[in-house]
Amino acid sequence: MDTIPANDATECAWCGRRIREGSAISVGSYGICVTCLGDRFGHPIENVSTLSDAEADQLPFGFTRLDSEGRVIAYNTQESALSGLPREGVLGKNFFRTIAPCTCVDEFEGTLQTMMASGQAQRRQIEFLFKFKHRTTMVEIAMSTDPRRGYATLLVRKAASEEIAV
C-alpha cells in the first residue's frame, strides 16, 4: 500500500487545510478536518473514500459517493434531506443521467470526469444550482476523487441563499 511520506499531510476535502502531519494513510484520497466536521467528531476523518454508511450518516452535510461510471454507491441521510430524494431510490442509479440530470454540464460532470481521468487525487469546490422537480437549491459542493478506488465523493451543504421557490 502506498502511503503519504511523514513530511506530507492529509488535506481536508472541504477547506483544503492540512489535517494531520505525518499521517500514514493511503495516497489518493482526502479527509475532513475537525473544523469542517463541527462538534459531532472529536477527531478528523482521514479518508472520505473509506467511510461506512453509518459513519457517513453522522456527517453534518450531504455525502454522495460515485463509482467510475457515475453510479451512486453511497448516499447519506443529510443528502437525502437536502435533495428530497430517499436513499433507496438513489443507490445504484446514475447520478448524472437519472438522479440529477441538471448536473450534465461541464461545470459539474465535466469537471468530475476530468478529475477522474487525471489519475491523481484531486479536490475542487463549486457552487451549483440543483434543479429538482419539487425544489431548486443553491449548494456548495466539495468534489474529491480517489482514482485508486475509482471513487468520486461529493460533500454538499446549502449555500448562504440556498432555497429558491419553483
Secondary structure per residue as TSV (DSSP state, phi and psi in degrees):
chain	resnum	aa	ss	phi	psi
A	1	M	-	360.0	132.5
A	2	D	-	-73.8	141.4
A	3	T	B	-129.4	158.3
A	4	I	-	-74.7	128.5
A	5	P	-	-58.8	156.9
A	6	A	T	-58.9	-23.0
A	7	N	T	-91.0	1.1
A	8	D	-	-99.7	176.5
A	9	A	E	-143.5	154.6
A	10	T	E	-78.1	141.8
A	11	E	E	-107.6	150.0
A	12	C	B	-75.7	132.4
A	13	A	T	-64.3	-30.5
A	14	W	T	-79.1	-60.5
A	15	C	T	-104.5	-12.9
A	16	G	-	82.1	-1.0
A	17	R	-	-65.9	152.5
A	18	R	E	-69.3	134.2
A	19	I	E	-90.4	-53.3
A	20	R	E	-152.9	125.1
A	21	E	E	-70.8	143.5
A	22	G	T	66.8	24.4
A	23	S	-	-77.8	131.5
A	24	A	-	-96.7	75.0
A	25	I	-	-113.7	171.0
A	26	S	B	-64.8	138.6
A	27	V	S	-70.8	146.6
A	28	G	S	98.4	29.2
A	29	S	-	-152.3	172.5
A	30	Y	-	-127.6	157.5
A	31	G	B	-114.5	-162.0
A	32	I	B	-139.2	126.4
A	33	C	-	-75.3	162.5
A	34	V	H	-61.7	-36.8
A	35	T	H	-59.8	-45.2
A	36	C	H	-74.4	-24.9
A	37	L	H	-77.1	-27.2
A	38	G	G	81.9	-159.8
A	39	D	G	-76.9	-10.5
A	40	R	G	-71.8	-21.3
A	41	F	-	-123.9	140.9
A	42	G	S	-99.1	1.7
A	43	H	S	-145.5	157.9
A	44	P	-	-74.1	159.8
A	45	I	B	-95.6	122.7
A	46	E	S	-86.4	-18.6
A	47	N	-	-151.9	106.1
A	48	V	G	-67.7	-21.7
A	49	S	G	-69.7	-17.6
A	50	T	G	-108.8	6.9
A	51	L	-	-64.4	136.0
A	52	S	-	-77.9	168.1
A	53	D	H	-59.4	-41.8
A	54	A	H	-63.7	-41.8
A	55	E	H	-66.6	-41.7
A	56	A	H	-62.5	-35.4
A	57	D	H	-66.2	-19.0
A	58	Q	T	-84.8	-12.1
A	59	L	S	-65.5	146.7
A	60	P	S	-85.3	17.2
A	61	F	S	-152.1	170.1
A	62	G	E	-67.7	145.9
A	63	F	E	-140.0	123.5
A	64	T	E	-133.1	131.9
A	65	R	E	-113.2	130.7
A	66	L	E	-114.3	147.3
A	67	D	-	-85.4	-178.3
A	68	S	T	-65.8	-16.0
A	69	E	T	-95.1	-0.6
A	70	G	S	88.2	10.0
A	71	R	B	-80.2	141.6
A	72	V	E	-76.8	120.8
A	73	I	E	-114.5	-10.2
A	74	A	E	-152.8	142.7
A	75	Y	E	-157.6	113.5
A	76	N	-	-88.6	172.7
A	77	T	H	-66.3	-33.4
A	78	Q	H	-64.3	-40.7
A	79	E	H	-66.1	-38.1
A	80	S	H	-61.2	-41.9
A	81	A	H	-66.7	-40.5
A	82	L	H	-64.7	-44.1
A	83	S	H	-86.6	-24.7
A	84	G	T	79.4	13.2
A	85	L	-	-111.3	126.9
A	86	P	-	-70.5	145.7
A	87	R	G	-52.0	-47.1
A	88	E	G	-63.1	-23.0
A	89	G	G	-87.9	-5.0
A	90	V	T	-111.3	-41.3
A	91	L	T	-56.2	133.9
A	92	G	T	85.5	-8.5
A	93	K	S	-97.1	156.1
A	94	N	B	-73.0	122.1
A	95	F	I	-61.3	-45.6
A	96	F	I	-77.4	-33.1
A	97	R	I	-95.0	-35.6
A	98	T	I	-109.2	-47.6
A	99	I	I	-79.8	-50.1
A	100	A	-	-137.0	72.4
A	101	P	G	-59.2	-19.0
A	102	C	G	-65.4	-14.4
A	103	T	G	-87.7	0.2
A	104	C	-	-79.2	56.2
A	105	V	S	-132.9	158.8
A	106	D	I	-57.0	-38.4
A	107	E	I	-58.0	-31.0
A	108	F	I	-112.0	-76.3
A	109	E	I	-60.2	-42.5
A	110	G	I	-60.9	-43.1
A	111	T	H	-61.6	-47.0
A	112	L	H	-65.4	-40.1
A	113	Q	H	-63.0	-42.0
A	114	T	H	-62.9	-42.2
A	115	M	H	-61.8	-46.4
A	116	M	H	-65.1	-41.0
A	117	A	H	-67.0	-21.6
A	118	S	T	-67.4	-24.3
A	119	G	T	77.4	3.9
A	120	Q	S	-116.2	147.3
A	121	A	-	-66.7	131.2
A	122	Q	-	-141.5	161.4
A	123	R	E	-138.3	145.7
A	124	R	E	-143.3	151.2
A	125	Q	E	-121.3	136.3
A	126	I	E	-139.6	159.7
A	127	E	E	-104.5	142.1
A	128	F	E	-146.3	143.0
A	129	L	E	-97.5	106.3
A	130	F	E	-81.6	127.6
A	131	K	E	-115.2	95.0
A	132	F	-	-98.3	162.7
A	133	K	S	-58.9	-36.6
A	134	H	S	-92.4	-15.8
A	135	R	-	-171.8	161.6
A	136	T	E	-121.4	130.5
A	137	T	E	-136.0	129.9
A	138	M	E	-86.0	128.1
A	139	V	E	-132.2	160.3
A	140	E	E	-101.7	134.4
A	141	I	E	-126.6	132.4
A	142	A	E	-108.1	113.8
A	143	M	E	-97.7	135.5
A	144	S	E	-139.0	151.0
A	145	T	E	-122.2	147.2
A	146	D	E	-127.8	85.1
A	147	P	T	-63.6	-25.8
A	148	R	T	-64.8	-35.4
A	149	R	T	-94.8	-13.5
A	150	G	T	76.2	29.1
A	151	Y	E	-110.8	149.8
A	152	A	E	-123.5	138.9
A	153	T	E	-118.3	134.5
A	154	L	E	-114.9	120.2
A	155	L	E	-103.9	131.1
A	156	V	E	-133.8	135.5
A	157	R	E	-144.4	155.4
A	158	K	E	-62.9	141.0
A	159	A	E	-78.4	172.1
A	160	A	E	-52.7	-49.3
A	161	S	E	-109.6	79.4
A	162	E	E	-83.0	-47.6
A	163	E	E	-102.0	135.3
A	164	I	E	-123.7	126.9
A	165	A	-	-65.4	144.5
A	166	V	-	-107.4	360.0
